[in-house]
Amino acid sequence: MLPFIPAFLLAQSSSILEPKVVVQPQEVRPLSGQLDNVLVFNSNSPEVVQTEGILLSTFPTTGKATPDAHLNQPLGGRFDIFAHHIAKATAPNDLKTLYMGIILHNSGKAAVTVNVLQGASYLSQPDAPFIELDDYLLNPKGTVFAGPGGRVTDDVLRGKRQDSLPTQIVIPGGESRMLLNVPIPVKGLDPPINGRSTLVRLRSNGSIYAASLAMFAQTDTRGEERTPTLSEWEKLLKEGKLAGPRDKTPTPPKQPGSVVYSRVAGVAKGSLWRAQLSDNDGKGYTLKIPEAGKAYSYVLSSVDRGTLGTQQIQSAPMVVRYPDTAYAAHGNYGIQYSLNLPLQNPTAQRQKVAIKLQTPLKNDQKQGNLQFFQPPAKQVFFRGTVRARYQDDQGRPQTRYVHLVQHRGKQAPPLVEMELAPQDIRLVQVDFLYPPDSTPPQVLTVETQR
């Protein structure tokens, strides 16, 4: 079995035989637009869970045995819940199932209704194993995936709600309900390691609190494993402490030297980055294509010290967080990018244009170029589905879902190719949710071919 590998903190390492660096001179632009204000419950630390306890709690501290484990941050209206965790056996004969629960609580007197808009939760094994796939595969029905993060974000991109999720939860005043109560089994796996990715979009008509919790399976009178009950989750929430082992402590912002981003555990602000990519820094109505043989790129999911010279950090800011977890939602796992490109051919000749999503080498220097490896490195830095909507050269509307696998330093084939007539304007819309097992940054490139 291939392990559940979120590459974000593992990548950028050098192999013994470093591939050749290819420098592509071109303009790299910051991305227009910004994140919205939707709050995201972001549970990703500890990533590997081996002791049960609280993963993330936005509950008030009152009446809790470990007040520091509760961040006292209500959620309401539109909000997202994201969770991404791994179970790993501590010993070959210790194969009990780890359960993950997501509990919602209404501290008020009137009932609160929570509508589940879209969402999914998948295991690495058997739901979405990490298998080798071609770099570029059409994915019209969502049947192409490698890893639970890519499968979850594909479902939500298509507006799906997994059948196992409720359409609506009504929480009476002063009570709690489970949004999710699911296993992460390791028994029968070699090695005994498994992961689960969850992303749910919700809307409530009142204020609630949420917590993600980890508990090993309880046993019934026959010694068989069973699912934990609501009261058992409530007891763990009230009496438990933070789950472990804890991840590496992050480097404070602007501190010189090497950087540890760490994992995210808290509430971030921003679920969607919508951008109109146009001339005049996004203030125009059209986007002129480059001259023949040239290209420009927009940075995607840029992080501190990885802005490709734009100085734009797109990581969602944290509203509340635990002190030993990430200062920002680096990588923007599960966040949707919705990008409009009103391409214009300003010349008197037909021009062939390509739109690409690429994974250049991470840097933070304003060099006027992108750097790639030839051949690309072995590490997979992007693994997920991208949607492109446009009119083809015959004027027919097209919606194309493409599953991409990009290794570090991958230049990548085009998502879309089209020929623009002189003075023609053609809208291209690119949408994707940043897959949880990917490594930023990427770029969206517009290239006019010779």
N, C-alpha and C positions, 0 to 999 in steps of 0.2 A: 504494500500500500504506500502510495506517496503521501507524505505528511501534510497536514494542514498548515501551509506556510504563508503568512502575511509578510511579504518581502520588505516592508517599509524600513525596518531597522536592520535588516540583514544585508541589504544591498550595498553597492558602492565598494565592495571588496575587490581586490585585485587577484587574478589568477597568476599562475607561474608564467604562462605564456600570454602576455597581454596582447589583445588584438590591436590592429593598426587603427589610429584615430583619423577619421576623415572629417575635414573642416568644410562646412558648407556656408560660404559668406551670404548673409541675407539679414533682413531686418527682423527683429523679434519685438513684438508689441505687447504691452499690458492688455488685459482683457477689459473691455467696456462693461458697464453695469456693476452690480454688487449682489451680495447675498441678501435674501429677504430677512424678515424678523421672526420667522417661525422657530420656536424652540425645539431643540433636538435632545432628547434623553439619550446620552451616548455612553454605553456600557462596554468598555473594551479593556479594562484593567481590573485585576490581573488577567492577562490574556490566557495563560495556562493556569487552570484552577485545580489545586490539589488539596486544599482544606476548605471545608464548607463555611459559609458565612454570607455577609452582605457584599454584593458586587457594586451596586450603586443605589443609594436611597436619597430621594428628594424630600423625605418625610421630616416633620419637625423633630427636634431633639427631645421634647418633653416625654418622660416616661420610658426612655430608651436606656438600656444598660451601657451602651457605648455611644454617647452623644456625638463624638467626632465622626461617626460613620453615617451621619444624617445631615443633609445639606439644606433642609428647610427651604425648598424652592417649589412653589405650586406651579402646576401646569394647567392650561385651559385653552379653549378655542381650538385652533389648528396647532397640532404638535406632532412630532415624530418620536418613535421609540426605535433605537438601534442597539443591538447587542451582538457581540462577536467574541466567543470564548472557546477554549479548548479544554477537554478533559484528557488527562494523561495519568496512567496508573503509576503509583509510587513504588510498586513491587510486582514481580511477575504473577504472584498469586493473589494480588489485591485488585480484583476486577469488578468491584461493585460499580453500579451505574450512578453517574452524577446527574442530578436533575437541575434544570434551570427554571426558576419561576419568575414571572413578572406580575406583580401585584399592584392594583390600583385602589386608592382609598379616597373616600368622600368624607371629609371632616365636618361638613356642614350639616344642616338639618333637613334641607330639601334634597330629594333624589337628583342625581346627576346622570344624564345619558351620554354615553361615549359611543360614537359611531366609528366603526372600522372602515376606512375608505379603501385603502389598498394595503397589501402586506403579504409577507411570506416568511417562513422559517425552514431552513434546510440543514441537514447534517452533511458533513463531508462523506461519511460512510453510513448508509449506502446511497444517499440521495444525490450527491454531486461529487464524485471522486475526482481527484486531480489526475486527469489523463492527458496524454499528449494529443494535441490537436494541430491542424494546419494553422498557419498564421492568419489566414483570411478565409472565413466560411460564411456563406449566406445563411441566415438563421430566421426564416420567415415565421416559424411556429414556436420558437423558443425551446427547441429540443437540443440545441447545441450549448454545452456548458462544461466547465471544468473547475470545480470548486464551488462551495455553497455561497460565497459572496457574489460570484458572477451570476449564479442562478437566481438568487434573491433579487438583485438589482434589475435583472432582465424582467422578472415578473412585475415588479413595481413600475418599471418603464412602460410596460404594456397596460398598466391600469388594473392588474389582476389582484384579487384577494383570494388567498389560499383557502380551500374548503374547510380546513381545520380551524380557521380563525372565525370568531363570531362576527356577524354583521353589526351587532349592537350589544352594549353592556349597560344595564341600568343598575346604578349603585345607590342603594338607599342611604339616607343620612347616617353618618357615623359607622358605616360598614365598608368592607373591602371585597373586591372580586378579583379573580385571576384572569389576566389577559392571556397568559401562556403558562403551561405547566408541562414541560417536555423533557425527555431524557437525552443525555449525550453518552451513549453506551460505548464501552471499550472491549467488552468480552468478545472473544472470537476474532479480534483484529491483531494483526502482526505488522508493526509493533502496536501495543495497546494504547492508541491515541486516536482521538476523534474530535471534531470541531463542529460548531453550530453557528450559523449566521442568521440574524433576524432583523427585518426592517418592516415597520408598520407605520402607516400614516393614519392619524386619528383626528377627530373633531369632537369636542365636548361642549355642553351647554352650561358648564359650571367648572369651578376650580377643583382639581384633584391633586393627589400626591402619587408618586410611582416609585417602585423599587424593583431591582433585579437581584435575585438571590440564588445561591448555590447550595444544594443539599444532597447528600448521598441517599440512595434509595432506602426507604424503610422496608421492613419485612413483615409479612403476615404471620398468622399462627402456624403455617406450614413451613415457614422459613423462606418463602418466595418473595422476591422483590415486588414492591407495589409503589404506586405514585403517591407522593406526599399530599396531604390534605390541606385545605385552606387554613385550618387552625394551626397546623404544624408550620406552615409558612409564616403565619402571623407571630407565632412564638419565636421563630428564628429572627424575624425582623425586630422584635422587641428586645430579645435577650442576646442576640448574636453580635459578633464583631466583624471587621472587614475580612473577606476571604483572602487566601494567600496561595502561593507565595507572592509577595509584592514585586512589581516590576522595577526596573532601574529608575532612580530619581531623575527628573528632567533637569537640563541645564537652564538656569534662569535666562530670560531674554537679554540680548545684547552683551552677554558675558563672552569675552574672547576665548579662543581656543576651540577644541573639539566640542561637538554638540551632541547631547543625548536628548532626543525628542520625547521619548517615553510613550506610554500608552494613555488613552483618554478614559477618564471616568468623571463625568459631570454633565452639566447641561450646557450645550453650545447654542449659539444663535445663528440660524441660517440653514434652510433646507433646500433652497433653490437659488441658483445663480442664473439670471436671465440677462442676455446681452444682445443688443443690436450692434453688430460689427459693421461699422461704416466709416467713411472718411471724416476728417476733422475730429479725431478722437472720439468717435461714436456719436457725434452730434449731427452728422449728415444723414442723407436719405439713401445713398448708394455707397457701394464699396468697389472702387476701381480695381480691376485685376492688375497684377504686376506686368511689367514689360515682358515680352517673349524671352524665355530662358531664365526668368528670375522668379523669386518667391518671397513671401513674408509669412510670419507665423505669429499666432497668439498663444501666450503661455496658459496652461491649464493646471489647476491644483498646485500652484506654486507654494513653496514653504520657505520659512526662514532659512537663509543661506542657500536657497535653491530657486532663485527667481529668474534665471537665465538672463540676467542683466537688466530686467525691467524694474527691479526694486518693489514689485507688487507681491505681497504675501496674501494669498487667497484663503488661508486656513481660517475656518470659522472661529470666532472668539468664544471663550468660555464665560458663561454667566456665573456659574459656581463649579467648583472642582475640589478634589482631595489634594492636599499639599504635595503628595508624592507622585502625582500624575501630571500629564501634559498640560502646558500652559495654554495651548490652543488645539483645535481639532485637526492636527496635521494630517494631510492626505484627504480630508473632507470625505471620509468613507460614507457612502450612501447618499451623498448630496447630488442633486440633479443639476446638470449644466444644460441650459436651453439656449442655443446660439443661432441667431438669424444672420445670414450673409446675403444681402441684396447685391449680388455681383453685377458689375457693369463693365462692358467692353467699350472703352472710350476711343478705340482706334477705328480705322477705315477698313480693316481686314478681319476675317473670321479668326477667332482665337480658341485654342483648345486649352481648357482649364481643368486642373485636378485639385480635389480637396482631400487632404490626408490627415490622419491622426498619427503622430509620431512620438517616439520616446528617445529624445536626445540625451546626452550625458549631462548630469546635473552639474551646474556651476552657478556662480553668482557674480560673474564678471561681465561688464558691458563691452562685449567684443564685436557685436554686429555679425554674429555667426551662430550656427548650431554645430555641435560636434557629435559624431556618430562613430560606432565601431564597425570595422570590416574585418572579419565577419562579426555579427552581434555577439555579445557575451551570452553565457548559458542562462543567467538568472532571468526569470520571467518578471517583467515590471508592470505589465498591464494584461489583464485577462478578463474580457467581458464584452458585452454587446453594445453597439452604437447604432442609433437610428438616424437615417438621412432621408429627408423629404424634399422633393424638387420636381421640376418639370424636365423631362428628357428632351432630346433634340427634335423629337416629333411633336412636342407640346403635350405629351401625356403625363399626368401626375404619377409620381412614383414614391413609394415608401419602401425603403430598403433597410432591413435589420442585418447587421454584419457582426459576427463574433470575431474579435481580434485577439491574437496572442502576440505580444510584443516583448522581445528580449531587450535587455539593457543596450542602448545605442542603436535601436532598430529604426531605419528610415521609413519602411512600410509602403505597401502599395496603396493606390488611391481608394478612398471610400466612394467617391463620385468622380466621374469624368464627363465633361460636356463641351460642346462647341458653341460659342457665343457669336452671333452675327454682329456686324458693326453696329455700335450704339445699343446693343441689346442689353436688357436688365433681366436677370434670372435670380429668383430667391431660392437659396438653399438653407434648410433648417437642420441643424445637427443637435441631437439630444442623447444624453447618456447619464446614468447614475454612476458615480465613481465607485468601482468595485472594491470591496473591503480587503482583498488580498493583492492589491496593486501598490506600486511605488511611484510617487510623484518625483518630478513634474513630467507632464506631457505637453505637446503643442498641437494646435490645429493650424495646418499649413495650407495656403492658397498658392498654387504654382501655375504659371502660364508656360506651357510647353512650346518648344521651338517647332 
